[in-house]
Amino acid sequence: MKTVNIHEAKTHLSRLLTEVEQGEDVVIARAGKPVARLTAMTPVEKPRRRLGPLRGQFRIPDDFDTWAQDEIAAMFEGSERADRPETSAR
């Protein structure tokens, strides 16, 4: 829980309200003594992360990790593939 003095609360009220909206409670103090507390009106609910939101939308082939291995190796080695179409200079 964060504690601020009255001057800071007046100066930075918008920022403090943003913090309250994010679930932080803020205590306002006068001469070092707590006077009031800013707290959210409703409990802050963090959005739940969904696992697998695209489940069933597409199929991954069983051999997805084996295609084009020779092309990937050629790119790492800096060599060209023989079956790649050549571009002609004009």
DSSP file (Angstrom, degrees, kcal/mol; ACC not computed):
  #  RESIDUE AA STRUCTURE BP1 BP2  ACC     N-H-->O    O-->H-N    N-H-->O    O-->H-N    TCO  KAPPA ALPHA  PHI   PSI    X-CA   Y-CA   Z-CA
    1    1 A M              0   0    0      0, 0.0     2,-0.3     0, 0.0    25,-0.2   0.000 360.0 360.0 360.0 130.4    0.0    0.0    0.0
    2    2 A K  E     -a   26   0A   0     23,-1.9    25,-3.5     2,-0.0     2,-0.4  -0.675 360.0-156.4 -91.3 140.4    1.4    3.3   -1.1
    3    3 A T  E     +a   27   0A   0     -2,-0.3     2,-0.3    23,-0.2    25,-0.2  -0.972  15.2 174.3-119.0 131.7    1.3    6.4    1.2
    4    4 A V  E     -a   28   0A   0     23,-2.9    25,-3.0    -2,-0.4     2,-0.1  -0.925  28.7-116.1-130.4 156.8    1.4   10.0   -0.1
    5    5 A N  E  >  -a   29   0A   0     -2,-0.3     4,-2.3    23,-0.2    25,-0.2  -0.403  37.4-100.9 -85.4 171.2    1.1   13.4    1.5
    6    6 A I  H  > S+     0   0    0     23,-1.0     4,-2.5     1,-0.2     5,-0.2   0.893 120.8  53.2 -61.2 -42.5   -1.8   15.8    0.7
    7    7 A H  H  > S+     0   0    0      1,-0.2     4,-2.4     2,-0.2    -1,-0.2   0.934 111.1  46.1 -59.6 -46.8    0.4   17.9   -1.6
    8    8 A E  H  > S+     0   0    0      1,-0.2     4,-2.6     2,-0.2    -1,-0.2   0.887 111.0  53.6 -64.2 -38.1    1.5   14.9   -3.7
    9    9 A A  H  < S+     0   0    0     -4,-2.3    -1,-0.2     1,-0.2    -2,-0.2   0.909 112.0  44.1 -63.2 -42.1   -2.1   13.7   -3.8
   10   10 A K  H >< S+     0   0    0     -4,-2.5     3,-0.6     1,-0.2    -2,-0.2   0.893 117.1  46.1 -68.6 -39.0   -3.4   17.0   -5.2
   11   11 A T  H 3< S+     0   0    0     -4,-2.4    -2,-0.2    -5,-0.2    -1,-0.2   0.862 125.8  27.8 -72.0 -36.5   -0.5   17.3   -7.6
   12   12 A H  T 3X S+     0   0    0     -4,-2.6     4,-2.4    -5,-0.2    -1,-0.2  -0.113  74.9 131.0-120.7  35.2   -0.7   13.7   -9.0
   13   13 A L  H <> S+     0   0    0     -3,-0.6     4,-2.6     1,-0.2     5,-0.2   0.893  74.1  52.5 -59.4 -42.3   -4.3   12.7   -8.5
   14   14 A S  H  > S+     0   0    0      1,-0.2     4,-1.9     2,-0.2    -1,-0.2   0.926 111.6  46.1 -60.7 -44.6   -4.7   11.4  -12.1
   15   15 A R  H  > S+     0   0    0      1,-0.2     4,-2.0     2,-0.2    -1,-0.2   0.904 112.5  50.9 -64.2 -41.3   -1.6    9.1  -11.7
   16   16 A L  H  X S+     0   0    0     -4,-2.4     4,-2.2     1,-0.2    -2,-0.2   0.895 108.4  51.7 -64.5 -39.5   -2.8    7.9   -8.3
   17   17 A L  H  X S+     0   0    0     -4,-2.6     4,-2.5     2,-0.2    -1,-0.2   0.877 107.3  53.3 -64.8 -36.6   -6.3    7.1   -9.7
   18   18 A T  H  X S+     0   0    0     -4,-1.9     4,-1.2     2,-0.2    -1,-0.2   0.916 109.1  49.0 -62.1 -42.4   -4.6    5.1  -12.5
   19   19 A E  H  <>S+     0   0    0     -4,-2.0     5,-2.4     1,-0.2    -2,-0.2   0.890 110.3  51.0 -63.8 -39.2   -2.7    3.1   -9.9
   20   20 A V  H ><5S+     0   0    0     -4,-2.2     3,-1.9     1,-0.2    20,-0.3   0.912 106.6  54.1 -64.5 -42.1   -6.0    2.6   -7.9
   21   21 A E  H 3<5S+     0   0    0     -4,-2.5    -1,-0.2     1,-0.3    -2,-0.2   0.794 105.1  55.6 -61.5 -27.2   -7.7    1.3  -11.1
   22   22 A Q  T 3<5S-     0   0    0     -4,-1.2    -1,-0.3    -3,-0.2    -2,-0.2   0.377 131.1 -92.7 -88.1   4.1   -4.8   -1.2  -11.5
   23   23 A G  T < 5S+     0   0    0     -3,-1.9     2,-0.3     1,-0.3    -3,-0.2   0.412  82.7 131.0 106.3  -1.8   -5.5   -2.6   -8.0
   24   24 A E      < -     0   0    0     -5,-2.4     2,-0.4    -6,-0.1    -1,-0.3  -0.668  47.9-141.4 -85.8 137.3   -3.1   -0.5   -5.8
   25   25 A D        -     0   0    0     -2,-0.3   -23,-1.9    14,-0.1     2,-0.4  -0.800  15.6-157.6 -93.2 142.4   -4.5    1.1   -2.6
   26   26 A V  E     -aB   2  38A   0     12,-2.3    12,-4.0    -2,-0.4     2,-0.5  -0.983   2.9-154.5-125.5 128.2   -3.2    4.6   -1.8
   27   27 A V  E     -aB   3  37A   0    -25,-3.5   -23,-2.9    -2,-0.4     2,-0.5  -0.863   7.9-149.4-101.2 133.4   -3.2    6.2    1.6
   28   28 A I  E     -aB   4  36A   0      8,-3.1     7,-3.2    -2,-0.5     8,-1.8  -0.898  19.1-166.9-103.0 127.6   -3.3   10.0    1.9
   29   29 A A  E     -aB   5  34A   0    -25,-3.0   -23,-1.0    -2,-0.5     2,-0.5  -0.856  16.7-154.8-118.1 149.3   -1.5   11.3    5.0
   30   30 A R  E >  S- B   0  33A   0      3,-2.5     3,-1.9    -2,-0.3   -25,-0.0  -0.991  87.1 -11.1-120.4 124.2   -1.4   14.7    6.7
   31   31 A A  T 3  S-     0   0    0     -2,-0.5    -1,-0.1     1,-0.3   -26,-0.0   0.856 131.5 -55.4  54.8  36.8    1.7   15.4    8.8
   32   32 A G  T 3  S+     0   0    0      1,-0.2    -1,-0.3    -3,-0.0   -27,-0.0   0.432 115.1 114.0  81.4  -1.3    2.6   11.8    8.5
   33   33 A K  E <  S-B   30   0A   0     -3,-1.9    -3,-2.5     1,-0.0    -1,-0.2  -0.900  73.4-111.9-107.1 129.9   -0.7   10.5    9.9
   34   34 A P  E     +B   29   0A   0      0, 0.0    -5,-0.3     0, 0.0     3,-0.1  -0.326  41.8 164.3 -59.2 132.3   -3.1    8.5    7.6
   35   35 A V  E     +     0   0A   0     -7,-3.2     2,-0.3     1,-0.4    -6,-0.2   0.695  59.7   4.1-116.9 -40.3   -6.3   10.4    6.9
   36   36 A A  E     -B   28   0A   0     -8,-1.8    -8,-3.1     2,-0.0     2,-0.4  -0.958  56.7-139.8-147.8 161.1   -7.9    8.7    3.9
   37   37 A R  E     -B   27   0A   0     -2,-0.3     2,-0.6   -10,-0.2   -10,-0.3  -0.993   8.7-148.4-128.7 131.1   -7.5    5.8    1.6
   38   38 A L  E     +B   26   0A   0    -12,-4.0   -12,-2.3    -2,-0.4     2,-0.3  -0.862  32.3 161.8 -92.8 124.8   -8.1    5.7   -2.2
   39   39 A T        -     0   0    0     -2,-0.6   -14,-0.1   -14,-0.2   -19,-0.1  -0.982  43.8 -91.2-142.6 152.5   -9.3    2.2   -3.2
   40   40 A A        -     0   0    0     -2,-0.3     4,-0.1   -20,-0.3   -19,-0.1  -0.316  26.7-135.5 -64.6 144.7  -11.1    0.9   -6.3
   41   41 A M  S    S+     0   0    0      1,-0.1    -1,-0.1     2,-0.1   -20,-0.0   0.863  92.0  29.3 -69.3 -36.8  -14.9    0.9   -6.1
   42   42 A T  S    S-     0   0    0      1,-0.0    -1,-0.1     3,-0.0    -2,-0.0  -0.906 103.8 -88.6-121.0 152.2  -15.1   -2.6   -7.6
   43   43 A P        -     0   0    0      0, 0.0     2,-0.5     0, 0.0    -2,-0.1  -0.323  45.8-116.2 -58.6 138.2  -12.6   -5.4   -7.2
   44   44 A V        -     0   0    0    -21,-0.1     2,-0.6    -4,-0.1   -22,-0.1  -0.659  29.3-159.5 -79.9 122.9  -10.0   -5.2  -10.0
   45   45 A E        -     0   0    0     -2,-0.5     3,-0.0    -3,-0.0   -22,-0.0  -0.911   8.0-143.9-106.5 123.2  -10.2   -8.3  -12.1
   46   46 A K        -     0   0    0     -2,-0.6     2,-0.1     1,-0.1   -24,-0.0  -0.670  32.6-104.2 -80.8 137.1   -7.2   -9.2  -14.2
   47   47 A P        -     0   0    0      0, 0.0     2,-0.3     0, 0.0    -1,-0.1  -0.377  35.5-122.3 -62.9 136.2   -8.1  -10.6  -17.6
   48   48 A R        -     0   0    0     -2,-0.1     2,-0.4     1,-0.1    -3,-0.0  -0.615  21.1-124.3 -80.8 136.4   -7.6  -14.4  -17.7
   49   49 A R        -     0   0    0     -2,-0.3     2,-0.4     1,-0.0    -1,-0.1  -0.667  22.0-138.2 -81.4 130.5   -5.2  -15.6  -20.3
   50   50 A R        -     0   0    0     -2,-0.4     2,-0.5     1,-0.0    -1,-0.0  -0.747   9.8-141.9 -89.9 132.9   -6.8  -18.2  -22.6
   51   51 A L  S    S+     0   0    0     -2,-0.4     4,-0.1     1,-0.2    -1,-0.0  -0.796  80.0   6.1 -92.1 134.6   -4.7  -21.2  -23.5
   52   52 A G    >   +     0   0    0     -2,-0.5     3,-1.8     1,-0.1    -1,-0.2   0.904  66.6 168.2  68.5  44.9   -5.1  -22.4  -27.1
   53   53 A P  T 3  S+     0   0    0      0, 0.0    -1,-0.1     0, 0.0    -2,-0.1   0.736  79.8  46.9 -64.7 -19.3   -7.4  -19.7  -28.5
   54   54 A L  T >  S+     0   0    0      2,-0.0     3,-2.5     3,-0.0     4,-0.5   0.263  79.0 142.6-103.1  11.8   -6.8  -21.1  -32.0
   55   55 A R  T <  S+     0   0    0     -3,-1.8    -4,-0.0     1,-0.3     0, 0.0  -0.289  75.2  11.1 -55.3 129.6   -7.3  -24.7  -31.2
   56   56 A G  T 3  S+     0   0    0      2,-0.4    -1,-0.3     1,-0.0     3,-0.1   0.398  99.6 103.9  84.2  -3.3   -9.1  -26.4  -34.0
   57   57 A Q  S <  S+     0   0    0     -3,-2.5     2,-0.3     1,-0.2    -2,-0.1   0.753  89.8   3.6 -84.2 -25.3   -8.7  -23.5  -36.4
   58   58 A F        -     0   0    0     -4,-0.5     2,-0.4     2,-0.0    -2,-0.4  -0.974  68.7-122.2-153.7 165.1   -5.9  -25.1  -38.5
   59   59 A R        -     0   0    0     -2,-0.3     0, 0.0    -3,-0.1     0, 0.0  -0.937  14.0-146.8-116.5 134.4   -3.9  -28.3  -38.8
   60   60 A I        -     0   0    0     -2,-0.4     4,-0.0     2,-0.0    -2,-0.0  -0.877  27.8-121.1 -97.6 122.7   -0.2  -28.6  -38.4
   61   61 A P    >   -     0   0    0      0, 0.0     3,-1.6     0, 0.0     4,-0.2  -0.263  17.0-121.3 -61.8 149.4    1.2  -31.4  -40.7
   62   62 A D  T 3  S+     0   0    0      1,-0.3     3,-0.3     2,-0.1    -2,-0.0   0.803 113.3  47.5 -60.8 -29.0    3.1  -34.2  -38.9
   63   63 A D  T >> S+     0   0    0      1,-0.2     3,-2.0     2,-0.1     4,-0.9   0.052  72.0 123.2-101.5  25.9    6.2  -33.4  -41.0
   64   64 A F  T <4 S+     0   0    0     -3,-1.6    -1,-0.2     1,-0.3     3,-0.2   0.793  75.1  50.1 -59.4 -27.4    6.2  -29.6  -40.5
   65   65 A D  T 34 S+     0   0    0     -3,-0.3    -1,-0.3     1,-0.2    -2,-0.1   0.373 106.2  55.4 -94.4   6.6    9.7  -29.6  -39.1
   66   66 A T  T X4 S+     0   0    0     -3,-2.0     3,-1.0     2,-0.0    -1,-0.2   0.601  79.1 103.6-111.4 -14.9   11.3  -31.6  -41.9
   67   67 A W  T 3< S+     0   0    0     -4,-0.9    -3,-0.0     1,-0.2     0, 0.0  -0.409  88.9   6.3 -71.7 145.4   10.4  -29.7  -45.0
   68   68 A A  T 3> S+     0   0    0     -2,-0.1     4,-2.4     1,-0.1    -1,-0.2   0.715  75.6 143.6  61.8  27.7   13.0  -27.5  -46.6
   69   69 A Q  H <> S+     0   0    0     -3,-1.0     4,-2.5     1,-0.2     5,-0.2   0.900  73.6  51.5 -61.8 -38.8   15.9  -28.7  -44.4
   70   70 A D  H  > S+     0   0    0      1,-0.2     4,-2.2     2,-0.2    -1,-0.2   0.878 110.0  49.0 -66.3 -36.0   18.2  -28.5  -47.4
   71   71 A E  H  > S+     0   0    0      2,-0.2     4,-2.2     1,-0.2    -2,-0.2   0.909 111.3  48.8 -69.4 -41.1   17.1  -24.9  -48.2
   72   72 A I  H  X S+     0   0    0     -4,-2.4     4,-2.1     2,-0.2    -2,-0.2   0.927 112.1  49.2 -62.8 -44.2   17.6  -23.8  -44.6
   73   73 A A  H  X S+     0   0    0     -4,-2.5     4,-2.2     1,-0.2    -2,-0.2   0.907 109.7  52.2 -61.6 -41.4   21.0  -25.4  -44.5
   74   74 A A  H  X>S+     0   0    0     -4,-2.2     5,-1.8     1,-0.2     4,-1.2   0.884 108.0  51.4 -63.0 -38.7   21.9  -23.7  -47.8
   75   75 A M  H  <5S+     0   0    0     -4,-2.2    -1,-0.2     1,-0.2    -2,-0.2   0.905 111.2  47.3 -65.9 -40.3   20.9  -20.3  -46.4
   76   76 A F  H  <5S+     0   0    0     -4,-2.1    -2,-0.2     1,-0.2    -1,-0.2   0.878 114.7  46.4 -66.4 -36.5   23.1  -20.8  -43.3
   77   77 A E  H  <5S-     0   0    0     -4,-2.2    -1,-0.2    -5,-0.2    -2,-0.2   0.646 109.9-123.9 -80.7 -14.8   26.0  -21.9  -45.4
   78   78 A G  T  <5 +     0   0    0     -4,-1.2     2,-0.2     1,-0.3    -3,-0.2   0.642  67.1 129.7  81.6  14.5   25.5  -19.0  -47.9
   79   79 A S      < -     0   0    0     -5,-1.8    -1,-0.3    -6,-0.2     2,-0.2  -0.636  56.1-119.1-100.1 161.1   25.2  -21.2  -50.9
   80   80 A E        -     0   0    0     -2,-0.2     2,-0.3    -3,-0.1    -1,-0.0  -0.649  24.6-116.9 -94.7 153.5   22.5  -21.2  -53.5
   81   81 A R    >   -     0   0    0     -2,-0.2     3,-0.9     1,-0.1   -10,-0.0  -0.691  14.2-135.8 -87.8 144.3   20.2  -24.1  -54.3
   82   82 A A  T 3  S+     0   0    0     -2,-0.3    -1,-0.1     1,-0.2    -2,-0.0   0.825 102.8  51.4 -69.0 -32.1   20.4  -25.7  -57.7
   83   83 A D  T 3  S+     0   0    0      2,-0.1    -1,-0.2    -3,-0.0     3,-0.0   0.401  82.7 108.2 -90.3   5.1   16.6  -25.9  -58.2
   84   84 A R  S <  S-     0   0    0     -3,-0.9    -4,-0.0     1,-0.1     2,-0.0  -0.672  80.7-107.4 -80.6 132.2   16.0  -22.2  -57.3
   85   85 A P        -     0   0    0      0, 0.0     2,-0.2     0, 0.0    -1,-0.1  -0.322  32.8-127.5 -61.8 138.3   15.0  -20.2  -60.4
   86   86 A E        -     0   0    0     -3,-0.0     2,-0.4    -2,-0.0    -3,-0.0  -0.584  13.5-136.4 -83.5 147.4   17.7  -17.8  -61.6
   87   87 A T        -     0   0    0     -2,-0.2     2,-0.4     0, 0.0    -1,-0.0  -0.878  18.4-134.4-102.6 138.2   17.0  -14.1  -62.1
   88   88 A S        -     0   0    0     -2,-0.4     2,-0.4     2,-0.0     0, 0.0  -0.732  12.4-126.8 -96.0 141.0   18.4  -12.6  -65.2
   89   89 A A              0   0    0     -2,-0.4    -1,-0.0     1,-0.1     0, 0.0  -0.673 360.0 360.0 -82.2 135.5   20.1   -9.2  -65.2
   90   90 A R              0   0    0     -2,-0.4    -1,-0.1     0, 0.0    -2,-0.0   0.364 360.0 360.0-117.6 360.0   18.7   -6.8  -67.7
